[in-house]
Amino acid sequence: MSRANDHTLPLSRRRFLKVLAGTAGALIVGIPFADAADAPVPASMMGDTLYGLGAYVRIDADGDVVIGVRDPDTGTGTSTSLARIIADELDADWTRVSVVSLGLGVEDNNGQPRWIYGHQTSGLGDSIPAAWADLRSAGALARWLLMQAAARRLGVPADRLRCEEGSVIAPDGRRFGYGSLADAAAKIAPPTTPVPPKSPEHYTLIGQGVGDIDARAIVTGQAPYALDAYTAEALIAVLSHCPWPDGSVDSLDTTETLAVKGVVKVVQIKPEAGIPLGQTVRSPAVAVLAENTWAALQGRAKLKLQWKAGAQSESSAWFEQQAADIVNDKSAQPTTRVRNDGDVDAASKKAARRVEATYVQPWLAHATPEPMNCLARIDKDGAMLVVPTQAPQQAWKVVQRLTGLAPAQIEIRVPRVGGGYGRRLDHDYVAEAVMLAKAVDKPVKLMWTRDEDLTQDYYRSATVHKFSATLDGKRQVTTWNQRMASASAMAQRGVSDNRLWTSEVDAHQLPAGLVPNLRNDWYSLPSAMLRGPSRGMPHVNNAFAVESFVDEIAQSLKEDPLVTRLRLIGEPRMIPLGDNRTLDTGRLINVLKLVADRIEWKNWLRTVNGLGIACWHVDGAYVAHAVETSLQGDKLNIERVVCAVDVGRVINPTGLEGQVAGATLDALSAALNLSVTYKDSQVQQHSWKDYPLASMAQLPDTTEVIIVPGDRDPTGASFLGMPTAAPALANAVFRVSAVRVRRLPLLKEMLRML
């Protein structure tokens, strides 16, 4: 399989379901999300003549199949999984399938954008759920047309034919390759009602594992990223950002910079007033534009630049103290009472046992492998950008606001993205590239350095969690009270004040529905540090605190933590949680028992090593981790990690296994080492030395993933492996060291307490 990165062209033709043919006999099928025209279709998906709208599928006369994927692939395997959904419905021969990125699909609707492909966002765990019905319909329609063409050629009813690996097969065994039918199929009118998709027993690709379509290109260095993109006459732009988002230039001398050979211009840019975070420049900056990267960097080094501090100033230590003070102040009123089941105060008075603990987590950066970058060509006739984005429609909105161009005049190409983690849901770097391209009236290739990537981030806020739980004489948890303080990631983003909590706490997170009297309060803290979406938010930071605290409850009872969890969860049943969400305790118990059995939990008390366990649920998916650790002096070794996931129907088990294992290692790395600190509102971490991702020696040799088969509609899994990894690790550390780590990063805290 291969991926093409092709120019997208505006085309015209309209029908409810587009079925168009090229003069070379190519059949193209797509599903528009409106009655739309001028659909952008990659040139590689067309025949000799260019056609139509929403082209997800192309079948060439030679039988090769090209499938377009709509969502950016940030390493989560969406390109493979989305293509497999269509290919299965089509009964395509997967060995003859190529996959291309469709880029942004937008057209003009009386001056407003109409999104042709509908969903085009990655990293939120909803690419597959959003695509499940749409893409099966596209594949089913293409298969139906091919069968109609074969039926007419044979003079037999279509329902007597069947499809298999790129061919229609007649009752007498004759086979007609899709390529030989494409021209005729394209001339058949589509049905007036949708073609029913396959029943699950006929799936041939869905549920069968396959490697990532780009795997070979990635490991051989051939996969193109946005960072590799160039265009004729593009100037390279590097920036010096103000350390303070509300700061300004105090003095600037560009004489020596402009004397550097190859430097063309120095440009100042700054945030636009009244524009929400993530949609405009993050901080004031001075850009050096040059003919090549070396000249740009040399020119930046010679800038004589002094910044003036803004009005706001704080330190990470000060922020943590404010958070601790407010969660410990029983008289403080929460910003939002996220959940309030039963009567916590009344039930607490009858308690036989009380357990309390406080957990602290640091500020975190995204630290994407591919730093922020953007190639932009802007002129009066249109704009073309190559952007590593998780949300091309949001990137389009930034470009349109800054240029005033009509919807269809803006083309956004999205190559494979070198990691997103939520950072590329924001588009400050896109705004920078567009502003600079307009300023110099030339194409611009914007490139951030690692230093800027760490110090100019939208961070995940530090959090402090205060827990109090009571138990009755039968060891049942009767009350649960969580008080959490943080700075909302949704602040300054146009979100109403009564919804700022949604990035920080999930109202339905464990143990909601399991404890009769449960209160979850969130306290909003102001901060000069800019925040934004982060991978696994809000589940990751809450799961660490909640599942560690459950372990402390087990410790107070002097019993097996698995027994404590199973008692808390109770019998298998369906529990309504509100907002049309339900907790299936049977599925939660299952993943918990699977990891316990695989890690040999029966030895938890007898082994010299430490065993830890944790479980969680996210939007209908269920996950559990079990971790085994050993301690040699003060050196912590993670011996084994087992993770079980239940996501309903699995599209690509191989991809899911890799995604869960990768998310597990990401979570372990963050838990072990990572912390952003700042003084005078200036981040102290500038490189990998300051922000050390876990080394291979610190991580387990293997991470075993157990996938639970299911027949429910698929759920997302882009970060499912993250929430329970850190608490399972911390719980294992307690077993091996008797040190209860309530503060991350874990290694630093563990060494302090040993």
C-alpha positions in Angstrom: 0.0 0.0 0.0 1.1 3.5 -0.5 0.0 7.0 0.2 0.0 9.8 -2.4 0.1 13.5 -1.6 -1.6 15.2 -4.4 -2.8 18.6 -5.5 -6.6 18.9 -4.8 -8.6 20.5 -7.6 -12.0 22.2 -7.5 -14.6 20.2 -9.5 -18.3 20.5 -10.2 -21.1 17.9 -10.3 -24.0 17.4 -8.0 -26.2 14.5 -6.9 -27.2 13.2 -3.5 -24.8 10.3 -3.9 -22.1 11.0 -6.4 -21.3 8.3 -8.9 -19.0 9.6 -11.6 -16.8 8.0 -14.2 -13.6 9.1 -15.9 -13.0 8.6 -19.6 -10.4 6.0 -18.7 -13.1 4.0 -17.0 -12.6 5.0 -13.4 -15.6 4.6 -11.0 -15.7 7.2 -8.2 -18.1 7.0 -5.3 -18.5 9.4 -2.4 -21.0 10.6 0.2 -21.5 14.4 0.4 -22.8 15.7 3.7 -24.9 18.2 1.8 -26.1 18.8 -1.8 -22.7 20.3 -2.7 -20.7 21.2 -5.7 -17.0 22.1 -6.4 -15.7 19.3 -4.2 -11.9 19.1 -3.9 -10.7 15.7 -4.9 -7.0 14.6 -5.0 -5.8 14.3 -8.6 -4.5 10.8 -7.9 -8.1 9.7 -7.3 -9.3 10.8 -10.8 -9.1 9.2 -14.2 -8.2 11.1 -17.4 -11.1 13.4 -16.7 -11.6 15.0 -13.3 -14.9 14.4 -11.5 -17.1 15.0 -8.6 -17.8 15.3 -5.0 -16.8 13.5 -1.9 -14.7 11.0 -3.7 -13.7 8.4 -1.1 -13.3 5.5 -3.6 -11.7 5.2 -7.0 -11.6 2.0 -9.0 -9.3 2.2 -12.1 -9.8 0.2 -15.2 -6.8 -2.0 -14.3 -8.6 -3.0 -11.0 -6.5 -0.9 -8.6 -8.4 0.8 -5.8 -7.6 4.2 -4.3 -9.4 5.1 -1.0 -9.4 8.6 0.4 -9.3 9.2 4.1 -10.8 12.4 5.6 -9.2 12.6 9.1 -5.6 13.6 9.7 -3.4 10.8 10.9 -1.4 11.8 13.9 0.0 8.4 14.5 -3.2 6.8 15.7 -3.6 4.7 12.6 -6.8 6.4 11.3 -5.6 6.2 7.7 -5.5 2.4 7.9 -8.7 1.9 9.9 -10.9 4.3 7.9 -9.7 2.8 4.7 -10.4 -0.7 5.9 -14.0 0.2 6.7 -14.6 1.2 3.1 -12.5 -1.6 1.6 -14.4 -4.3 3.6 -17.8 -3.0 2.4 -16.4 -2.8 -1.1 -15.0 -6.4 -0.9 -11.8 -4.9 -2.3 -8.5 -6.8 -2.6 -6.5 -5.0 0.2 -3.2 -5.8 -1.6 -4.4 -3.6 -4.5 -5.5 -0.7 -2.3 -3.7 2.6 -2.1 -4.7 5.3 0.5 -4.5 9.0 0.0 -5.2 11.9 2.3 -8.2 13.9 1.1 -7.1 17.2 2.7 -9.7 19.7 3.7 -13.0 19.4 2.0 -14.7 22.8 1.8 -16.9 24.5 -0.7 -18.7 27.8 -1.0 -22.3 28.1 0.3 -23.4 31.7 -0.3 -20.1 32.9 1.1 -20.1 30.4 4.0 -18.1 27.2 4.2 -19.8 23.9 3.7 -17.7 21.0 5.0 -17.9 18.3 2.3 -16.5 15.4 4.3 -18.2 16.2 7.5 -15.9 15.0 10.3 -12.3 16.0 9.8 -10.7 15.9 13.3 -8.3 13.5 14.9 -7.0 12.8 18.3 -10.3 13.2 20.1 -11.1 9.5 20.0 -14.0 9.9 17.7 -12.7 9.3 14.2 -13.9 5.7 13.9 -17.2 6.2 15.7 -18.0 9.2 13.5 -17.0 7.3 10.3 -18.6 3.9 11.1 -21.9 4.5 9.3 -20.7 7.0 6.6 -17.8 5.1 5.2 -19.6 1.7 5.2 -22.3 3.4 3.1 -19.7 4.6 0.6 -18.2 1.2 0.2 -21.6 -0.5 0.1 -22.8 1.8 -2.7 -19.7 1.2 -4.8 -20.2 -2.6 -4.4 -23.8 -2.3 -5.4 -23.0 -0.5 -8.6 -20.4 -3.0 -9.6 -22.9 -5.8 -9.0 -25.5 -4.1 -11.1 -23.0 -3.7 -13.9 -22.1 -7.4 -13.8 -25.8 -8.4 -13.6 -26.6 -6.4 -16.8 -23.6 -8.0 -18.6 -24.7 -11.5 -17.6 -28.4 -11.0 -17.8 -29.0 -12.4 -14.3 -30.4 -10.8 -11.2 -27.8 -9.0 -9.1 -28.9 -10.8 -6.0 -27.5 -14.0 -7.5 -24.0 -12.5 -7.7 -21.4 -12.1 -4.9 -18.3 -10.0 -4.5 -14.9 -11.3 -3.3 -11.4 -9.6 -3.3 -12.0 -7.2 -6.1 -14.2 -9.3 -8.3 -17.9 -10.0 -8.9 -18.5 -13.7 -9.2 -21.4 -15.3 -11.2 -23.3 -18.4 -10.2 -21.4 -20.4 -12.7 -18.1 -19.3 -11.2 -17.1 -16.7 -13.8 -15.2 -13.7 -12.3 -15.3 -10.1 -13.4 -12.7 -7.9 -12.0 -13.8 -4.5 -10.7 -11.7 -2.8 -13.3 -13.6 -4.4 -16.1 -16.9 -3.2 -14.6 -16.0 0.3 -13.6 -16.9 2.1 -16.8 -20.4 0.5 -16.9 -21.0 0.8 -13.2 -20.4 4.5 -13.4 -23.2 5.0 -15.9 -25.8 3.3 -13.6 -28.0 5.7 -11.6 -27.6 5.2 -7.8 -30.5 3.9 -5.8 -32.9 6.4 -4.3 -32.4 4.8 -0.8 -29.1 4.0 0.9 -27.6 0.6 0.2 -27.7 -1.5 3.3 -24.1 -2.3 4.6 -22.9 -5.8 5.2 -24.0 -7.9 8.2 -21.0 -8.6 10.5 -20.8 -12.3 9.6 -19.7 -11.2 6.1 -16.8 -9.0 7.2 -13.5 -10.0 5.7 -11.2 -7.1 6.6 -12.9 -5.5 9.7 -11.6 -7.3 12.7 -8.6 -8.7 10.9 -5.2 -7.2 11.9 -3.0 -5.4 9.4 0.0 -3.1 9.7 -0.1 0.6 9.2 -0.2 1.6 5.6 2.7 4.0 6.1 4.8 1.8 8.3 7.5 1.0 5.8 7.7 4.7 4.6 8.0 5.8 8.2 10.8 3.5 9.3 12.7 4.1 6.1 12.4 7.9 6.4 10.3 8.2 3.3 7.1 9.3 4.8 6.5 13.0 4.0 5.5 15.3 6.8 4.5 19.0 6.7 8.0 19.8 7.9 9.3 18.3 4.6 7.1 20.5 2.4 8.5 23.3 0.3 7.3 25.4 -2.6 9.2 27.6 -5.1 10.6 30.9 -3.7 9.4 30.1 -0.2 11.2 32.0 2.5 12.2 30.3 5.7 10.8 32.0 8.8 12.1 31.4 12.4 10.8 33.3 15.4 11.9 34.8 18.6 8.8 34.8 20.9 8.1 37.0 23.8 8.4 35.0 27.1 5.2 36.7 28.3 2.0 36.4 26.3 1.0 39.9 27.4 4.5 41.3 27.0 5.8 43.5 24.2 9.0 44.6 22.4 11.1 46.9 24.6 13.9 47.5 22.1 15.0 45.9 18.7 18.0 46.4 16.5 18.0 44.4 13.3 21.2 45.8 11.8 23.4 42.7 12.3 20.6 40.4 11.4 19.9 42.0 8.0 23.7 41.9 7.3 23.6 38.1 7.4 23.8 36.7 3.8 20.4 35.3 2.8 18.3 37.2 5.4 15.6 39.0 3.5 13.4 40.7 6.1 12.6 41.0 9.8 8.9 41.2 10.7 7.1 41.8 14.0 3.7 40.1 14.7 1.5 40.1 17.7 -1.8 38.6 18.9 -5.1 40.1 17.5 -7.3 41.7 20.1 -10.5 39.9 20.9 -9.6 36.7 19.2 -9.8 33.5 21.4 -6.7 31.6 22.3 -5.5 29.1 19.7 -7.0 31.1 16.8 -4.4 33.9 16.6 -0.7 34.4 17.4 0.0 33.2 20.9 2.6 35.8 21.9 4.3 38.8 20.4 7.2 37.6 18.1 9.9 38.8 15.9 10.4 36.8 12.7 13.5 36.5 10.7 12.8 35.5 7.1 15.6 34.2 4.9 16.4 32.2 1.8 17.4 29.1 3.9 17.1 27.7 7.4 20.8 28.4 8.3 20.6 32.0 7.4 17.3 32.4 9.3 18.8 30.9 12.4 22.0 32.9 12.2 20.0 36.0 11.7 17.8 35.3 14.7 20.9 34.8 16.8 22.1 38.3 15.9 18.9 40.1 16.8 19.5 42.7 19.5 16.1 42.2 21.2 14.8 43.1 24.6 11.3 42.1 25.8 9.1 44.0 28.2 7.3 41.9 30.8 3.6 41.8 30.9 1.4 42.7 33.8 0.9 39.1 35.0 3.6 37.2 36.8 3.5 34.0 38.8 5.4 30.8 39.6 4.4 27.1 39.4 5.2 26.9 43.2 2.8 29.8 43.9 0.1 28.2 41.7 0.3 24.9 43.5 0.1 26.6 46.9 -3.1 28.4 45.8 -4.6 25.1 44.6 -3.7 23.3 47.9 -5.1 26.2 50.0 -8.5 26.2 48.2 -9.1 22.4 48.3 -8.2 22.3 52.0 -10.5 25.2 52.8 -13.8 23.6 53.7 -15.6 26.9 53.6 -14.5 27.7 50.0 -17.4 27.4 47.5 -16.6 25.4 44.4 -16.7 27.1 41.0 -18.8 24.2 39.8 -20.4 21.3 41.7 -19.8 18.8 38.9 -21.8 16.0 40.5 -23.8 15.6 43.7 -25.4 12.3 44.3 -27.2 11.5 47.6 -26.2 13.4 50.7 -22.5 13.3 51.4 -22.6 15.4 54.6 -25.3 13.4 56.3 -23.9 10.0 55.3 -20.4 10.9 56.4 -21.6 11.3 60.0 -22.5 7.6 60.1 -19.1 6.4 58.9 -17.3 3.6 60.5 -14.1 4.5 58.7 -12.7 7.6 56.9 -9.9 7.8 54.4 -8.4 11.0 53.1 -5.5 11.9 50.8 -4.3 14.7 48.5 -2.7 14.2 45.1 -0.7 16.7 43.1 0.2 16.7 39.4 2.4 19.1 37.6 2.1 21.3 34.5 2.8 19.4 31.3 3.8 20.4 27.8 2.7 18.5 24.6 6.3 18.1 23.3 5.2 16.8 19.9 8.0 15.0 17.9 7.4 17.3 14.9 7.6 21.0 16.1 5.0 23.5 15.0 5.4 24.4 11.3 3.4 25.6 8.4 4.0 26.2 4.7 1.8 29.1 3.4 1.3 30.6 -0.1 -1.1 33.5 -0.1 -2.2 35.8 -3.0 -5.3 37.6 -4.1 -6.6 34.5 -6.0 -6.2 32.0 -3.2 -4.3 30.3 -0.4 -2.5 27.0 -0.2 -1.2 25.7 3.1 0.5 22.5 4.1 -0.3 22.1 7.8 0.3 19.4 10.5 -3.1 19.9 12.0 -5.6 17.8 13.9 -8.5 20.0 12.8 -8.2 21.3 9.2 -11.6 23.0 9.4 -10.4 25.1 12.4 -7.2 25.9 10.5 -9.3 27.1 7.6 -11.2 29.5 9.8 -7.9 31.1 10.9 -6.8 31.5 7.3 -10.2 32.8 6.1 -10.3 35.5 8.9 -6.8 36.7 8.1 -7.2 36.7 4.3 -10.9 37.3 3.6 -10.8 34.7 0.8 -13.8 32.8 -0.3 -14.2 29.3 1.2 -13.2 27.4 -2.0 -10.1 29.6 -2.5 -8.4 28.2 0.6 -6.7 24.8 0.1 -5.3 23.0 3.1 -3.2 19.9 2.7 -2.6 17.7 5.7 0.2 15.2 5.4 0.8 12.6 8.1 1.3 14.5 11.4 4.2 14.0 13.6 2.2 13.8 16.8 -0.7 15.9 18.0 -1.6 15.2 21.6 -4.1 18.1 21.4 -1.5 20.7 20.6 -2.5 20.9 16.9 -6.1 21.5 17.7 -4.8 25.1 18.2 -3.6 27.1 15.2 -1.5 30.0 16.5 1.4 28.8 14.2 -1.0 28.9 11.2 -1.9 32.5 12.0 1.9 33.3 12.2 2.6 31.8 8.8 -0.3 33.6 7.2 0.6 36.9 8.7 4.2 36.5 7.5 3.3 35.4 4.0 1.1 38.5 3.7 3.8 40.7 5.1 6.4 39.6 2.5 4.1 38.8 -0.4 5.9 35.5 -0.9 5.4 31.9 0.2 6.7 31.3 3.7 7.8 28.2 5.4 7.4 28.7 9.2 9.6 26.5 11.4 9.6 26.5 15.2 12.7 25.2 17.2 12.4 22.8 20.1 13.0 25.6 22.5 9.9 27.4 21.2 7.9 24.3 21.1 8.4 23.8 24.9 8.2 27.4 26.0 5.4 28.6 23.7 2.9 25.8 24.4 -0.7 25.7 25.6 0.0 23.7 28.7 -2.0 21.1 30.7 -2.7 22.7 34.1 -1.2 21.5 37.3 -3.9 20.0 39.5 -4.5 19.3 43.2 -7.0 16.7 44.2 -8.4 16.4 47.8 -10.2 13.2 48.5 -12.3 12.0 51.5 -14.2 8.8 51.6 -16.1 6.9 54.3 -16.9 3.2 54.6 -19.5 1.3 56.7 -19.0 -1.7 58.8 -19.4 -4.0 55.8 -16.5 -2.3 54.0 -18.7 -0.6 51.5 -17.8 2.9 50.4 -20.7 5.1 51.5 -19.5 8.5 50.6 -17.0 9.9 48.1 -15.9 13.6 48.1 -13.4 14.9 45.5 -12.3 18.5 45.5 -10.1 19.4 42.6 -8.4 22.7 41.7 -6.9 23.6 38.3 -6.8 26.3 35.7 -9.3 25.4 32.9 -7.9 24.6 29.5 -11.1 26.2 28.1 -10.4 29.7 29.5 -10.1 32.6 27.1 -11.5 30.4 24.3 -15.1 31.7 24.0 -16.5 29.0 26.4 -19.1 30.0 28.9 -18.0 30.2 32.5 -20.4 27.4 33.5 -18.7 25.0 31.1 -15.0 25.6 32.0 -15.0 22.6 34.2 -15.5 20.2 31.2 -11.8 20.1 30.3 -10.9 19.3 33.9 -13.4 16.8 35.3 -15.7 14.2 33.7 -19.1 14.2 35.6 -19.4 10.5 35.0 -15.9 9.4 35.9 -15.4 6.6 38.4 -16.7 6.0 41.0 -19.9 7.9 39.8 -22.8 5.5 39.8 -21.1 3.1 42.2 -21.2 5.2 45.5 -24.6 6.3 46.8 -23.3 9.6 48.1 -20.8 11.2 45.8 -19.7 14.8 45.4 -17.3 16.2 42.8 -16.3 19.8 43.2 -14.1 21.8 40.9 -12.3 25.0 41.9 -11.2 27.3 39.1 -7.8 29.1 39.5 -6.7 32.0 37.3 -3.2 31.7 35.8 -1.0 33.7 33.4 0.1 30.4 31.9 -1.8 29.7 28.7 -3.6 26.3 28.6 -5.1 24.2 25.9 -6.4 20.7 24.9 -4.2 17.9 26.0 -4.2 14.2 25.2 -6.5 12.2 27.4 -8.0 15.3 29.2 -9.7 15.2 31.6 -9.4 11.5 32.2 -5.7 11.1 32.6 -5.1 13.4 35.6 -8.3 12.3 37.3 -7.7 8.6 36.8 -4.3 8.8 38.5 -5.8 10.5 41.6 -8.9 8.4 41.8 -7.4 5.0 41.2 -4.5 5.7 43.5 -7.0 6.7 46.2 -8.9 3.5 45.7 -5.7 1.7 46.5 -5.3 3.7 49.6 -8.8 2.6 50.7 -7.7 -1.0 50.2 -4.6 -0.3 52.3 -6.7 1.1 55.1 -8.8 -2.1 55.0 -5.7 -4.2 54.9 -7.0 -6.2 51.9 -6.3 -7.1 48.3 -6.8 -4.0 46.1 -8.5 -6.1 43.5 -11.0 -7.3 46.0 -11.7 -3.7 47.1 -12.3 -2.6 43.5 -14.6 -5.5 42.7 -16.6 -4.8 45.8 -16.8 -1.1 44.8 -18.0 -2.0 41.3 -20.5 -4.6 42.5 -22.4 -7.1 40.3 -22.5 -6.8 36.5 -25.3 -4.4 35.6 -26.1 -1.3 33.5 -25.9 1.9 35.5 -27.4 5.1 33.9 -25.0 8.0 34.5 -26.8 10.8 32.8 -26.3 12.6 29.5 -27.4 9.4 27.7 -24.3 7.6 29.1 -24.3 4.2 30.8 -21.7 2.3 32.8 -21.6 -1.4 32.0 -20.0 -2.8 35.1 -19.7 -6.2 33.6 -17.3 -4.9 30.9 -15.4 -3.0 33.5 -15.0 -6.1 35.7 -14.0 -8.1 32.7 -11.0 -5.9 31.7 -10.0 -5.7 35.4 -10.0 -9.5 35.8 -8.2 -10.0 32.5 -5.2 -7.9 33.5 -5.2 -9.4 37.0 -5.1 -13.0 35.6 -2.4 -12.2 33.1 -0.1 -10.4 35.6 -0.7 -13.3 38.0 -2.3 -11.1 40.6 -2.8 -14.1 42.9 0.8 -13.5 44.0 0.4 -9.8 44.8 1.1 -10.4 48.5 3.8 -13.0 48.1 6.0 -11.7 45.3 9.1 -9.6 46.1 8.1 -7.4 43.2 5.3 -4.9 43.3 2.0 -5.4 41.5 -0.4 -2.5 40.8 -3.7 -2.4 39.1 -6.2 0.3 37.9 -9.3 0.6 35.7 -11.4 3.3 34.0 -14.0 3.9 31.4 -14.1 6.5 28.6 -17.2 7.2 26.5 -18.3 3.6 26.3 -14.8 2.0 26.2 -13.2 0.2 29.1 -9.6 -0.2 30.1 -7.5 -1.6 32.8 -3.7 -1.8 33.5 -1.6 -4.1 35.7 2.0 -3.3 36.3 4.8 -5.2 37.9 7.8 -3.4 39.3 11.1 -4.2 41.1 13.5 -2.1 43.1 17.3 -2.5 43.0 18.6 0.0 45.6 17.0 3.2 44.4 16.6 2.1 40.8 13.0 1.4 39.8 12.4 -1.2 37.1 9.1 -1.7 35.3 9.2 -5.4 34.7 5.8 -6.0 33.0 2.8 -4.0 31.8 -0.5 -5.6 30.8 -3.4 -3.6 29.4 -6.9 -4.8 28.5 -9.3 -2.8 26.4 -12.9 -3.2 25.4 -13.8 -0.8 22.5 -16.7 -2.7 21.1 -16.2 -3.9 17.5 -12.5 -3.7 16.6 -11.7 -2.5 13.1 -7.9 -3.3 13.0 -6.6 -5.3 16.0 -3.0 -4.7 15.0 -3.5 -1.0 14.9 -5.5 -1.0 18.2 -2.7 -2.9 19.9 -0.1 -0.5 18.7 -2.2 2.5 19.7 -2.9 1.2 23.2 0.8 0.2 23.7 2.0 3.6 22.5 -0.5 5.5 24.7 0.6 3.4 27.7 4.3 4.3 27.2 3.3 7.9 26.7 1.5 7.9 30.0 4.3 6.1 31.8 6.9 8.5 30.4 4.9 11.5 31.6 4.3 9.9 35.0 8.0 9.0 35.5 9.8 12.2 34.5 7.8 15.1 33.1 7.1 18.4 34.7 6.9 22.0 33.5 8.0 24.6 36.0 8.0 28.3 35.6 9.2 31.5 37.4 8.1 35.0 36.7 5.7 33.2 34.2 8.7 32.0 32.2 8.9 28.3 31.5 12.2 26.8 32.7 12.3 23.8 30.3 13.9 24.5 26.9 15.1 21.1 25.6 14.8 17.4 25.9 17.5 17.6 28.6 15.1 19.8 30.7 12.0 17.8 29.7 13.3 14.2 29.5 11.0 11.7 27.9 11.5 8.3 29.3 14.4 6.3 28.0 14.0 2.7 26.8 15.8 1.6 29.9 13.1 3.2 32.1 10.2 1.6 30.2 9.2 -2.1 30.0 10.6 -4.2 27.3 7.1 -5.2 26.2 3.6 -3.9 26.8 1.1 -6.7 26.4 -2.3 -5.6 25.2 -5.4 -7.8 25.6 -8.2 -6.9 23.2 -11.7 -7.9 24.2 -13.8 -8.9 21.1 -17.1 -7.2 20.8 -20.1 -6.6 18.5 -21.2 -3.2 19.6 -20.5 -0.2 17.4 -16.9 0.8 17.8 -15.7 3.5 20.2 -12.6 5.6 20.1 -9.2 4.5 21.4 -6.7 7.2 20.6 -5.8 7.8 24.2 -7.6 4.9 25.9 -4.3 3.4 27.0 -3.4 6.4 29.0 -5.7 6.9 32.1 -4.8 3.8 34.0 -1.1 3.4 33.3 0.2 5.9 35.8 -2.0 4.8 38.8 -1.2 1.2 38.2 2.5 2.1 38.2 2.2 4.2 41.4 0.2 1.4 43.1 2.9 -1.1 42.1 5.6 1.2 43.4 3.8 1.3 46.8 3.8 -2.5 46.9 7.6 -2.8 46.2 8.8 0.2 48.2 6.1 1.0 50.8 6.3 4.6 49.4 2.9 6.0 48.4 3.5 8.5 45.6 0.9 11.2 45.7 2.8 13.7 43.6 4.1 13.4 40.1 6.6 13.1 38.5 7.0 9.8 40.2 10.8 9.1 40.1 11.7 12.4 41.7 9.1 12.0 44.4 9.9 8.3 45.1 13.6 9.1 45.5 12.8 11.9 47.9 10.7 9.6 50.1 12.9 6.5 50.0 
